[in-house]
Amino acid sequence: MEWQPDEQGLQQVLQLLKDSQSPDTATQRAVQEKLEQLNQFPDFNNYLIFVLTSLKSEDEPTRSLSGLILKNNVKAHYQNFPPTVADFIKRECLNNIGDPSPLIRATIGILITTIASKGELQTWPELLPQLCNLLNSEDYNTCEGSFGALQKICEDSSELLDSDALNRPLNIMIPKFLQFFKHCSPKIRSHAIACVNQFIIGRAQALMDNIDTFIESLFALAGDEDSEVRKNVCRALVMLLEVRIDRLIPHMHSIIQYMLQRTQDPDENVALEACEFWLTLAEQPICKEALSGHLVQLIPILVNGMKYSEIDIILLKGDVEEDETIPDSEQDIKPRFHKSRTVTLQHEGGEGEEGEDIDEDEDDDDDTLSDWNLRKCSAAALDVLANVFREELLPHLLPLLKGLLFHPDWVIKESGILVLGAIAEGCMQGMVPYLPELIPHLIQCLCDKKALVRSIACWTLSRYAHWVVSQPPDAHLKPLMTELLKRILDGNKRVQEAACSAFATLEEEACTELVPYLSFILDTLVFAFGKYQHKNLLILYDAIGTLADSVGHHLNQPEYIQKLMPPLIAKWNELKDEDKDLFPLLECLSSVATALQSGFLPYCEPVYQRCVTLVQKTLAQAMMYSQQPDQYEAPDKDFMIVALDLLSGLAEGLGGHVDTLVARSNIMTLLFQCMQDTMPEVRQSSFALLGDLTKACFPHVKPCIAEFMPILGTNLNPEFISVCNNATWAIGEICMQMGVEMQPYIAMVLNQLVEIINRPNTPKTLLENTAITIGRLGYVCPQEVAPMLPQFIRPWCTSLRNIRDNEEKDSAFRGICIMIGVNPGGVVQDFIFFCDAVASWVNPKDDLRDMFYKVRVWFQASPPSTHLLASLL
């Protein structure tokens, strides 16, 4: 007997559905409670499917809502549904997939794919054959509803459909879908392409077997009048470019012609899909050859796509010039993630490099429109193509640029400035002759009456900061800095943000060139403190931290400290321990403490205490959570990570002055716990702090070494690159303090370090720190380390040949020389690499130079004299 609803129960469910559409919060809360009660009755879900599929007297939104509540129940409790209920729901779905209402069909499709994704594709064997069968229906609604459901299943379960688990249904489904590319209904054609598209990136075998038919069918649809079909055709070609370029190459000329048309499609969604083609093509080796003849058409199209659309201008409030007094809404503020400290070395011809495992954020010209759109895609395509074609792009661009940059319409002028910024990286060499004229024009644009022009000018100028700094300071640096500082105090929040970010980039490029202007810079940044709303305050902290990193100890002047510290400390006192705004402020203070060194002493005690408290609180909360997860919330460990990093900054900046603070706190006990935390970023920051404390106040670290060393040994795991890097560095610092007492711990770490230095594809930063630490271990315990020389000498030498002369390099090379003295045979095979590494020294200390000389003489002597070690020591 088929299930039938009870009239009273049905009325109850309908009332619930009506109430749940009420905006009133109290009613919503009551609905939630009622839902939880009704979920205790197994056949409640029968009522929901009944309203969705059979109760045609109700309005569509109510029926659809019933289906969506059922979908949520399936997601949460499907495994508890009695088999009779589950079967009833499945049957009703398949019987009503052709409902006359598009909304109801779509809801049933969502419900089907939700059940399917609950592992039911295996236990509902009739689903796919039946849906594929229904595609042949004469009734349009049935065909469309089935295709809608199939498209959702293909999106959610593409891998499973291409596996043996289901007996490879794609072998039947893909040829079936391809037949529908010619269907008379555009909606059906669009579904068919969208279904097949799900299997391109995964290279499903069934699709690869039909690839030529698929490509021919796409070409046949190239001129389709329906924009959704054109969009799906473009999407397919972009993906095929990644996975089956071999099949597209014979047709590449026509495909490019087609994509040039589509990138100008009147429907922006189609244009956006087509524009992705240029981004993807730029990554292919054939890009230059394929596109060279088409640049003359492509460049103007991309440039034209870089204008703000009318919708963009409305969303960006492009007509609002002054908004600095309007508080930010909290959802405008993106969550900030702290990047844990990674210890790196200084390189020849440049500052310390970031570890390669950490991606820098790409600059973005208009972040708040974070939705990907045609403007952003066109700009990104121009950027990557500039990197492929370099100067060859300019003959197609320069004639356009002149017209854009001086155009009376601000929207066109703004797009020209964006173009100039987009090509900065790729075309820099070719642009140099024009920059003496262009940079003053851009600086002038910083005063434009339109805020969106002022903000894009900030971004573009930051892209040319490297060139600006390479010129005499009075030529461009001084005027640029003066105008950017005015923009930091602009009345428009978007301009403030762009100016602050651009200024931070300028600081990184200019470094100590900024020292003469420090007073003026600090006055501006401190004034901005009183002026900025919430979101831009966070960016201001970054600009101040970057300034401190860039000018270093030059900041340690009483007048500068007097300007900068009071507002920072006032903010510091204002923020509660659980306020996430502490992250950027702590990062900023860490840079400031490192730069000010002893100048930070008057402020260090409360800052130090609070960091220790933050670590302690987070550890306590984590402990409570692990014991009673249902009673306590998991802590946000970022608070602890940021605090550990600021403590590192204090130890590095204050050096020995940190001794009394450490003596009066339980930081070593806390550090012992942090070093064993489950979260890699916590361990990473702990090891950085351990290394800094080892350098600053080793007597407090030494009693803990026996407990710390085994933990350091187990963290020499290159799967976690940054953790491994910092642990390696800390071991090197510890062994320089321990000297010969390091001997019992060598076995805990040496094998792992030798393994890391020989590991292929290890990031440069980790290789360098590993080489330094091996050298230092050999310096203090040569007898223990030297026997392994043949296993590491070659990668050791190649890792350190680009490092600047410094203390770390000095101790490591002394270690290697002493080890060669103990085991000269260990380097005979690779002596040429040792000579190459020695040649990287610019100015070694005299006694180290003498060691190099003795090693060389010893190897040149024939037969070699014995006592090399004696002469080295």
HELIX and SHEET records of a PDB file:
HELIX    1   1 GLU A    7  ASP A   19  1                                  13    
HELIX    2   2 THR A   25  LEU A   38  1                                  14    
HELIX    3   3 PHE A   44  THR A   53  1                                  10    
HELIX    4   4 GLU A   60  HIS A   77  1                                  18    
HELIX    5   5 TYR A   78  ASN A   80  5                                   3    
HELIX    6   6 PRO A   83  ASN A   95  1                                  13    
HELIX    7   7 PRO A  102  ILE A  115  1                                  14    
HELIX    8   8 ALA A  116  GLU A  120  3                                   5    
HELIX    9   9 LEU A  121  THR A  123  1                                   3    
HELIX   10  10 LEU A  127  LEU A  134  1                                   8    
HELIX   11  11 TYR A  140  ASP A  156  1                                  17    
HELIX   12  12 SER A  158  LEU A  161  1                                   4    
HELIX   13  13 ASP A  164  LEU A  166  5                                   3    
HELIX   14  14 LEU A  170  GLN A  179  1                                  10    
HELIX   15  15 PHE A  180  LYS A  182  5                                   3    
HELIX   16  16 PRO A  186  ASN A  197  1                                  12    
HELIX   17  17 GLN A  205  ASP A  209  1                                   5    
HELIX   18  18 ILE A  211  ALA A  220  1                                  10    
HELIX   19  19 SER A  227  VAL A  243  1                                  17    
HELIX   20  20 ILE A  245  LEU A  248  1                                   4    
HELIX   21  21 ILE A  249  HIS A  251  5                                   3    
HELIX   22  22 MET A  252  ARG A  262  1                                  11    
HELIX   23  23 GLU A  268  ALA A  282  1                                  15    
HELIX   24  24 CYS A  287  LEU A  291  1                                   5    
HELIX   25  25 SER A  292  HIS A  294  5                                   3    
HELIX   26  26 LEU A  295  GLY A  305  1                                  11    
HELIX   27  27 GLU A  310  LEU A  315  1                                   6    
HELIX   28  28 GLU A  330  ASP A  332  5                                   3    
HELIX   29  29 LEU A  374  PHE A  389  1                                  16    
HELIX   30  30 ARG A  390  LEU A  393  5                                   4    
HELIX   31  31 LEU A  394  LEU A  405  1                                  12    
HELIX   32  32 TRP A  410  ALA A  422  1                                  13    
HELIX   33  33 MET A  428  MET A  431  1                                   4    
HELIX   34  34 VAL A  432  TYR A  434  5                                   3    
HELIX   35  35 LEU A  435  CYS A  445  1                                  11    
HELIX   36  36 ALA A  451  ARG A  463  1                                  13    
HELIX   37  37 ALA A  465  SER A  470  1                                   6    
HELIX   38  38 LEU A  477  ILE A  488  1                                  12    
HELIX   39  39 LYS A  493  ALA A  510  1                                  18    
HELIX   40  40 CYS A  511  TYR A  517  5                                   7    
HELIX   41  41 LEU A  518  LYS A  531  1                                  14    
HELIX   42  42 HIS A  534  VAL A  551  1                                  18    
HELIX   43  43 GLY A  552  LEU A  555  5                                   4    
HELIX   44  44 PRO A  558  GLU A  574  1                                  17    
HELIX   45  45 LEU A  582  LEU A  596  1                                  15    
HELIX   46  46 GLN A  597  PHE A  600  5                                   4    
HELIX   47  47 LEU A  601  GLN A  627  1                                  27    
HELIX   48  48 ASP A  638  LEU A  654  1                                  17    
HELIX   49  49 GLY A  655  VAL A  658  5                                   4    
HELIX   50  50 ASP A  659  ALA A  663  1                                   5    
HELIX   51  51 ILE A  667  CYS A  674  1                                   8    
HELIX   52  52 PRO A  680  VAL A  701  1                                  22    
HELIX   53  53 LYS A  702  CYS A  704  5                                   3    
HELIX   54  54 ILE A  705  THR A  714  1                                  10    
HELIX   55  55 ILE A  721  MET A  738  1                                  18    
HELIX   56  56 GLY A  739  TYR A  745  5                                   7    
HELIX   57  57 ILE A  746  ILE A  757  1                                  12    
HELIX   58  58 LYS A  764  VAL A  780  1                                  17    
HELIX   59  59 PRO A  782  VAL A  785  1                                   4    
HELIX   60  60 ALA A  786  MET A  788  5                                   3    
HELIX   61  61 LEU A  789  SER A  799  1                                  11    
HELIX   62  62 GLU A  807  VAL A  822  1                                  16    
HELIX   63  63 PRO A  824  ASP A  830  5                                   7    
HELIX   64  64 PHE A  831  VAL A  838  1                                   8    
HELIX   65  65 ASP A  846  GLN A  860  1                                  15    
HELIX   66  66 LEU A  868  LEU A  872  1                                   5    
END                                                                             
